[in-house]
């Protein structure tokens, strides 16, 4: 067995060696061949197939979180640091001044002047209140060079009762006013043809005093909701010491409602005036002068606002009944104005055209000029239009301005002018050229005005304004007693918390009046008379003793000018009044 295994091994080795030698020999004899490539090799990518299995996530991070309960063990830590407590900054608080419901004022001055006022107000409950006002101003006169009595008295008392509720507020007013004046404006040239004795005797016999009495009742009501916005009404009865009497009544409700998100406001007016004068100045033997007018008016206004524009479009329609002569008239007036914010509140341009039927009355004329004769013609003024444009705004936060130009066309405009001496009425104390009358004219007025107001600080305020007018008349020779220039300025300031002061300056340009027939014997035709321009400087100073008591000194006409406000009516010279004001509660 051993021999055979060795023989087999030898045989295998011999075969392997033979095979290797054969293969080597064959490789050495390979010849050259030409291989032709028919098509280049184009590899292909086999499609991928999605494994349709849901993998199983066995990572530990995906395991459900366990809830861990823990607690903080607090223990004190020793520290030597102690923080200081915060302190709020102190604020100086101004003590709010107490507002008293009532006050009394009393002052005395030269020309034996007395000025007194008393105002009281008392709440009757949560809504009702009652109040009253008493005023008195008088002087015993003493103007240098005046031949007739020049004293005057002006006393009034007003009572009011009202209530304020959630739905509305209203008040009822009662008033009485008594005024005593003298026709002291006797022309210096009056009676020049008479002897000194005769003229003195004539002047001594003139009783220039006349008085007015006014009784009034009225009220106002304001609604917080509803169609009716508010309403005003008033009735007044006015008389004088020469038998004249006048009644005036007006009611002015205002309606407001919205149409298409826009507001429409409508004013309704019913205005009546009627009265009589016992005599006519030109001829005292004629029938008494009677007058009466009832004006019915309606004025709707439509307001439009968009961005910086505000536009008011409306009109006023009036129907006037002349009760004495049946001369009824119909009037239509524009009521249009617009404003545009050119530079915010710094510069606002505005323009418009407005008109109105203005009811004139003896009461209104007497309040403006107390030296009228009780022989007037009363008629309304047809203010056809007032076309205006201007700029207003603020130069800085505490300085405001307003510049305006306008052109006004009026028919039957009332003007004051002096009466001539009337021989046929020589027994009347107002017929010696010492009274004034009312005349009417159709006029056009070109006007420019401007004002500036400044609050330099809480302690100083200042203002200045001026008006320049040019008049064109159709019938009268001049625009009687209307100045072309009017200027005024005022300043008020607090000197200390206790002391305060202020001053006011007025300038009125030349005016023109007319008067004739002053010689009694030789008739002189009326001619224009120029009244000189004048300055009137007024000042006041006061001292606040406490919240209740304040003392004051007022000085008027400091330059002591004997100027004429009306023809032959010189004003009092330098005037000074000292007094005190006391506030109190019941």
C-alpha positions in Angstrom: 0.0 0.0 0.0 2.8 2.2 0.7 4.4 1.5 -2.7 1.2 2.3 -4.6 0.6 5.6 -2.9 4.1 6.8 -3.8 3.7 5.6 -7.4 0.4 7.5 -7.8 2.0 10.6 -6.5 4.8 10.5 -8.9 2.5 10.0 -11.8 0.4 13.1 -10.8 3.4 15.3 -10.6 4.6 14.2 -14.0 1.3 15.0 -15.6 1.2 18.5 -14.0 4.7 19.3 -15.2 3.8 18.1 -18.7 0.7 20.2 -18.8 2.5 23.4 -17.7 5.2 22.9 -20.3 2.7 22.4 -23.0 0.7 25.5 -22.2 3.8 27.8 -22.1 4.8 26.6 -25.5 1.5 27.1 -27.0 1.3 30.8 -25.8 4.6 31.7 -27.3 3.2 30.7 -30.7 0.0 32.9 -30.8 0.0 34.9 -34.0 -1.6 38.4 -34.7 -5.3 38.7 -35.4 -7.5 41.6 -36.4 -10.6 42.1 -34.3 -13.4 44.2 -35.9 -15.8 46.0 -33.4 -19.2 46.1 -35.0 -21.1 48.1 -32.3 -19.8 50.2 -29.4 -20.6 48.9 -26.0 -23.8 50.5 -24.5 -24.3 49.9 -20.9 -27.9 49.8 -19.5 -29.2 50.6 -16.0 -31.7 48.2 -14.6 -34.9 49.6 -13.0 -35.1 49.9 -9.2 -37.9 48.3 -7.4 -39.4 49.8 -4.3 -39.3 47.6 -1.4 -42.9 47.1 -0.4 -42.3 46.7 3.3 -42.7 49.0 6.3 -39.4 49.2 8.1 -39.3 48.4 11.7 -37.6 51.0 13.9 -35.9 49.4 16.8 -33.7 52.4 17.8 -33.6 53.2 21.5 -34.3 57.0 20.7 -37.8 56.1 19.4 -38.8 54.5 22.6 -41.6 56.1 24.7 -40.3 58.8 27.1 -40.7 58.1 30.7 -42.1 60.6 33.2 -39.5 61.9 35.6 -40.6 63.4 38.9 -38.2 65.7 40.6 -38.2 68.3 43.3 -35.9 71.2 44.3 -34.4 71.2 47.7 -34.1 74.9 48.8 -31.8 75.9 51.6 -30.7 79.4 52.6 -27.4 80.8 51.4 -25.5 83.1 53.7 -25.0 86.6 52.1 -23.9 90.0 53.3 -25.5 91.9 50.4 -28.7 93.8 51.2 -30.4 95.7 48.2 -31.8 99.1 48.9 -35.5 99.7 48.3 -36.5 101.8 45.2 -38.1 105.3 45.7 -40.4 107.0 43.3 -39.4 110.4 42.0 -41.4 113.1 43.6 -43.8 115.2 41.4 -44.8 118.7 42.3 -48.6 118.8 42.3 -50.3 122.1 41.6 -53.2 122.6 43.9 -56.4 122.8 41.8 -58.1 126.1 42.2 -61.6 126.0 43.7 -64.3 127.2 41.3 -66.8 129.3 43.2 -70.4 129.5 42.0 -70.9 133.2 42.8 -69.1 136.5 42.8 -69.6 140.2 43.5 -67.8 143.2 42.1 -67.8 146.8 43.3 -65.8 149.7 41.9 -65.7 153.5 42.2 -64.0 156.1 40.0 -63.8 159.7 39.0 -66.7 161.3 37.2 -68.5 159.8 40.1 -68.6 156.4 38.4 -70.1 153.4 40.0 -69.7 149.9 38.7 -71.3 146.9 40.4 -72.0 143.3 39.5 -73.5 140.3 41.3 -73.8 136.8 40.0 -75.3 134.0 41.9 -75.9 130.4 40.9 -77.4 127.5 42.9 -78.0 123.8 42.1 -81.5 122.8 43.2 -80.9 119.1 42.7 -79.0 116.7 40.5 -80.2 118.3 37.3 -81.9 121.6 38.1 -80.3 125.0 38.7 -81.2 128.6 39.1 -79.1 131.7 38.6 -79.2 135.5 38.5 -77.1 138.4 37.3 -77.2 142.0 38.3 -75.2 144.8 36.5 -75.0 148.5 37.1 -72.8 151.1 35.5 -73.4 154.8 36.0 -71.6 158.2 36.0 -72.8 161.6 37.1 -70.9 163.1 34.2 -68.8 166.3 34.1 -67.3 166.4 30.7 -65.4 169.6 30.2 -67.2 172.1 27.8 -70.5 170.2 27.7 -73.5 172.6 28.3 -76.2 169.9 28.9 -76.4 167.2 31.5 -74.2 164.2 30.4 -74.9 161.7 33.2 -76.0 158.1 32.4 -77.3 155.0 34.2 -77.3 151.5 32.9 -78.9 148.8 35.1 -80.0 145.3 34.3 -81.1 142.1 36.1 -81.4 138.7 34.5 -82.8 135.5 36.0 -82.5 131.9 34.6 -83.8 128.5 35.5 -82.7 125.4 33.7 -82.1 121.6 33.8 -79.7 119.1 32.3 -80.8 115.6 31.6 -79.5 112.7 29.5 -82.0 113.4 26.8 -81.9 117.2 26.7 -80.9 120.5 28.4 -83.0 123.6 28.6 -83.2 127.0 30.3 -85.7 129.8 30.7 -84.6 133.4 31.0 -86.2 136.6 32.3 -84.7 140.0 32.0 -85.2 143.7 32.7 -83.0 146.6 31.7 -83.2 150.3 32.5 -81.0 152.9 30.7 -80.9 156.6 31.2 -79.0 158.9 28.8 -78.9 162.5 27.9 -78.8 164.2 24.5 -75.9 166.3 25.6 -74.3 166.7 22.1 -75.5 170.2 21.4 -73.6 171.8 18.5 -71.3 174.6 19.6 -72.5 176.8 16.7 -76.1 176.4 17.7 -77.9 179.8 18.0 -74.9 181.9 17.0 -77.3 184.6 15.7 -78.9 184.9 19.2 -77.5 187.0 22.0 -75.5 185.3 24.7 -78.3 185.8 27.1 -81.0 184.4 24.8 -78.9 181.4 23.9 -78.1 180.7 27.5 -81.8 180.9 28.4 -82.6 178.6 25.5 -80.0 176.0 26.5 -81.1 176.1 30.1 -84.6 175.1 29.1 -83.5 171.9 27.4 -84.2 168.8 29.4 -82.0 166.3 27.5 -82.8 163.2 29.5 -84.4 160.2 28.0 -84.7 156.6 29.2 -85.2 153.1 27.8 -86.9 150.1 29.4 -86.5 146.5 28.1 -88.5 143.5 29.3 -87.6 140.1 27.9 -88.4 136.5 28.2 -86.8 133.6 26.3 -85.2 130.2 26.4 -83.2 127.6 24.7 -83.5 123.8 24.4 -80.9 121.3 23.2 -81.7 117.7 22.3 -79.0 115.0 22.5 -80.9 112.8 20.1 -83.6 113.1 17.4 -84.4 115.2 14.4 -84.7 118.4 16.3 -81.2 119.6 17.3 -81.9 122.8 19.2 -84.3 125.7 19.4 -84.0 129.4 20.5 -86.8 131.8 21.2 -87.1 135.2 22.7 -89.7 138.0 23.2 -88.8 141.5 24.1 -90.8 144.6 24.8 -88.9 147.9 24.4 -90.1 151.4 25.4 -88.7 154.9 25.9 -89.8 157.9 27.8 -91.4 159.6 24.7 -94.1 157.1 24.1 -92.3 154.8 21.7 -92.9 151.1 22.0 -91.6 148.0 20.2 -92.3 144.3 20.3 -89.8 141.7 19.0 -90.3 138.0 18.8 -88.2 135.3 17.1 -88.0 131.5 17.2 -85.1 129.6 15.5 -85.3 125.8 15.6 -82.5 123.8 14.0 -83.0 120.4 12.4 -80.3 117.9 11.6 -80.4 114.5 9.9 -78.2 112.2 7.9 -78.6 111.3 4.2 -76.1 108.8 2.7 -73.7 109.2 5.6 -73.7 113.0 5.1 -75.2 115.5 7.6 -77.9 118.0 6.5 -78.6 120.9 8.9 -81.6 123.1 8.4 -82.3 126.3 10.3 -85.9 127.7 10.4 -86.4 131.3 11.3 -89.6 133.3 12.3 -88.6 136.9 13.2 -91.2 139.6 13.9 -90.7 143.2 14.9 -93.4 145.8 15.2 -93.7 149.2 16.9 -94.5 152.9 16.7 -93.1 156.3 17.4 -95.5 159.1 18.5 -93.9 161.7 16.3 -92.1 162.2 13.0 -88.9 164.4 13.3 -89.6 166.3 10.1 -93.1 167.2 11.1 -94.4 166.5 14.6 -98.0 167.1 13.6 -98.2 164.0 11.4 -99.6 160.7 12.4 -97.4 158.4 14.5 -94.8 156.3 12.7 -95.7 152.7 12.7 -93.7 149.7 11.4 -94.0 146.0 11.3 -92.1 143.2 9.5 -92.4 139.4 9.8 -89.6 137.4 8.2 -90.0 133.7 7.5 -86.8 131.9 6.5 -85.4 128.4 6.0 -81.7 127.7 5.5 -80.6 124.1 4.7 -76.9 123.3 4.6 -75.2 120.2 3.3 -71.8 119.4 4.6 -69.2 117.3 2.6 -65.8 116.3 4.0 -63.1 114.5 2.1 -59.4 114.4 3.1 -58.4 118.0 3.6 -61.5 119.5 2.0 -64.6 120.7 3.9 -67.5 122.0 1.8 -70.8 123.5 3.0 -73.4 123.9 0.3 -76.7 125.6 1.1 -79.0 128.5 0.6 -81.3 130.7 2.6 -84.8 131.5 1.5 -86.8 134.4 3.1 -90.3 135.7 2.7 -90.8 139.1 4.3 -94.2 140.6 5.1 -94.4 144.3 5.7 -97.4 144.5 8.0 -98.2 148.3 7.6 -97.8 148.7 3.8 -98.4 145.2 2.5 -95.1 145.4 0.6 -94.2 141.7 0.7 -90.9 140.5 -0.8 -89.2 137.2 -1.5 -85.4 136.7 -1.1 -82.9 134.0 -1.9 -79.3 134.1 -0.5 -76.2 131.9 -1.0 -74.9 129.9 1.9 -71.7 128.4 0.5 -68.3 128.1 2.1 -65.3 125.8 1.7 -62.0 125.2 3.4 -58.8 123.4 2.4 -55.9 122.4 4.6 -52.9 123.6 2.5 -50.4 122.7 5.1 -52.3 120.9 7.9 -53.3 123.3 10.6 -50.5 125.7 9.7 -52.3 127.1 6.7 -56.0 126.7 5.9 -57.5 128.4 2.8 -61.2 129.2 3.0 -63.7 131.0 0.8 -67.4 131.4 0.4 -70.4 133.5 -0.4 -73.1 134.2 2.1 -76.2 136.4 2.4 -78.9 137.1 4.9 -82.0 139.2 5.6 -81.1 141.2 8.7 -84.0 142.3 10.9 -83.4 145.8 12.3 -85.1 147.1 15.4 -85.3 150.2 17.6 -83.8 148.1 20.5 -80.7 147.1 18.4 -80.2 150.6 17.2 -80.4 152.1 20.7 -77.9 149.5 22.1 -75.4 150.7 19.4 -76.2 154.4 19.6 -78.0 155.6 22.7 -78.5 159.2 21.4 -81.1 158.5 18.7 -84.3 160.6 18.5 -87.5 158.7 19.0 -88.6 159.3 15.4 -86.9 156.6 13.3 -87.8 154.7 10.2 -87.3 151.0 10.8 -86.7 148.5 7.9 -84.7 145.3 7.4 -81.4 145.2 5.5 -81.1 143.0 2.4 -77.5 141.7 2.6 -77.4 140.2 -0.8 -74.0 138.6 -0.6 -70.7 138.6 1.2 -68.1 137.0 -1.0 -64.9 136.3 1.0 -61.7 134.4 1.0 -58.8 134.2 3.4 -56.0 132.2 5.0 -55.9 131.1 8.7 -53.8 128.8 10.7 -50.8 128.7 13.0 -47.3 130.2 12.6 -46.2 128.0 15.5 -48.2 126.1 18.1 -49.0 129.2 20.2 -49.4 131.8 17.5 -52.5 131.8 15.2 -53.4 134.2 12.4 -56.4 135.0 10.1 -56.3 137.1 7.0 -59.5 137.8 5.1 -60.8 139.8 2.2 -64.4 140.3 1.3 -66.8 142.2 -1.0 -70.3 142.9 0.5 -73.3 144.1 -1.4 -76.2 145.5 0.8 -79.4 147.1 0.1 -81.1 149.3 2.7 -78.1 149.4 4.9 -78.7 151.4 8.1 -76.4 154.4 8.8 -76.3 156.8 11.7 -76.2 160.5 11.0 -76.9 163.7 13.1 -80.3 165.5 13.0 -80.5 169.2 12.0 -82.2 171.8 14.1 -85.9 171.5 13.5 -87.8 174.7 14.1 -91.2 173.0 13.8 -90.2 170.7 16.6 -88.4 173.2 18.7 -90.4 172.3 21.8 -88.8 168.8 21.7 -85.6 168.4 23.7 -84.0 166.3 21.0 -84.7 168.7 18.1 -81.8 171.2 18.6 -79.3 169.2 16.6 -78.4 167.2 19.7 -79.8 163.8 18.5 -79.2 161.4 15.7 -81.2 159.5 13.2 -81.1 156.4 10.9 -80.9 156.7 7.1 -80.7 153.9 4.6 -78.5 153.4 1.5 -77.5 150.8 -1.0 -73.8 150.1 -0.5 -70.9 148.0 -1.6 -68.0 147.5 0.9 -64.6 146.2 0.0 -62.9 145.0 3.2 -59.6 143.6 4.3 -59.0 142.4 7.8 -56.4 140.4 9.8 -55.7 139.3 13.3 -52.9 137.7 15.2 -53.1 136.0 18.5 -50.2 134.7 20.5 -49.8 132.8 23.8 -46.1 133.4 24.6 -46.5 131.4 27.8 -49.0 130.6 30.4 -48.4 134.1 31.8 -48.4 136.2 28.7 -51.1 136.6 25.9 -51.1 139.1 23.1 -53.4 140.0 20.2 -53.7 142.5 17.4 -56.3 143.0 14.7 -57.2 145.5 12.0 -59.8 146.2 9.4 -59.6 148.4 6.3 -62.8 149.3 4.4 -63.7 151.1 1.2 -67.3 152.2 0.7 -69.4 152.9 -2.4 -72.8 154.6 -1.9 -75.7 154.9 -4.3 -77.8 157.7 -2.6 -76.0 159.1 0.5 -73.1 161.4 -0.1 -70.9 159.4 2.3 -70.9 156.3 4.4 -71.9 158.3 7.5 -70.0 157.4 10.7 -68.3 154.4 9.3 -64.5 154.5 9.7 -62.2 153.2 6.9 -59.6 152.0 9.4 -60.0 150.3 12.8 -57.1 148.8 14.8 -56.9 147.3 18.2 -54.3 145.5 20.3 -54.3 143.9 23.7 -51.9 142.2 26.1 -52.4 140.4 29.4 -49.8 139.0 31.6 -49.2 137.6 35.1 -46.4 139.4 36.8 -46.3 137.1 39.9 -48.7 134.5 41.2 -50.4 137.4 43.0 -50.1 140.3 40.6 -51.5 140.6 37.0 -52.0 143.4 34.5 -53.1 144.1 31.0 -53.6 146.9 28.4 -55.8 147.6 25.4 -55.3 150.1 22.6 -58.0 151.2 20.1 -57.5 153.2 17.0 -60.5 154.5 15.0 -59.9 156.4 11.7 -61.7 159.4 10.4 -65.5 159.3 10.0 -67.9 161.7 8.2 -71.2 163.1 9.4 -73.5 165.8 8.2 -75.5 168.6 9.9 -77.0 171.9 8.9 -79.4 174.6 9.9 -77.7 175.3 13.2 -78.0 179.1 13.1 -81.8 179.2 13.7 -82.1 182.4 11.8 -79.9 181.8 8.8 -80.5 178.4 7.2 -77.3 176.5 6.4 -77.3 173.6 3.9 -75.9 170.3 5.3 -72.4 169.5 4.4 -70.0 166.7 5.3 -68.1 167.1 8.6 -65.0 165.1 9.3 -64.6 163.6 12.8 -61.0 163.2 13.7 -59.4 159.8 14.3 -58.5 158.9 17.8 -56.5 156.5 20.0 -58.0 155.1 23.2 -55.5 153.5 25.6 -56.8 151.5 28.5 -55.0 149.5 31.2 -55.7 147.5 34.4 -53.7 146.0 37.2 -54.9 143.5 39.9 -53.8 141.8 43.1 -55.1 138.4 44.2 -55.2 138.5 48.0 -56.4 134.9 48.0 -58.7 132.6 46.1 -61.7 134.7 47.1 -60.7 138.3 47.1 -59.1 140.3 44.2 -58.5 144.0 44.1 -58.2 145.9 40.8 -57.6 149.3 39.3 -58.8 150.2 35.8 -57.7 153.2 33.8 -59.5 154.3 30.5 -58.6 157.0 28.0 -55.2 157.3 29.6 -54.1 159.9 26.9 -57.0 162.1 28.1 -58.2 162.8 24.6 -61.5 164.7 24.2 -62.4 162.8 21.0 -65.9 162.6 19.6 -67.4 159.1 19.2 -70.4 160.7 17.5 -70.6 164.3 16.2 -70.7 166.7 19.1 -70.6 163.8 21.6 -67.3 164.1 23.4 -66.3 161.2 25.7 -65.1 161.4 29.2 -61.4 162.2 29.6 -59.0 160.2 31.8 -61.0 157.8 33.9 -59.9 155.6 36.8 -61.9 153.0 38.7 -60.7 151.1 41.8 -62.6 148.2 43.3 -62.6 144.6 44.3 -64.1 141.2 43.3 -65.2 138.6 45.9 -66.0 135.0 45.1 -68.1 132.9 47.4 -70.4 129.8 47.8 -73.6 129.5 49.6 
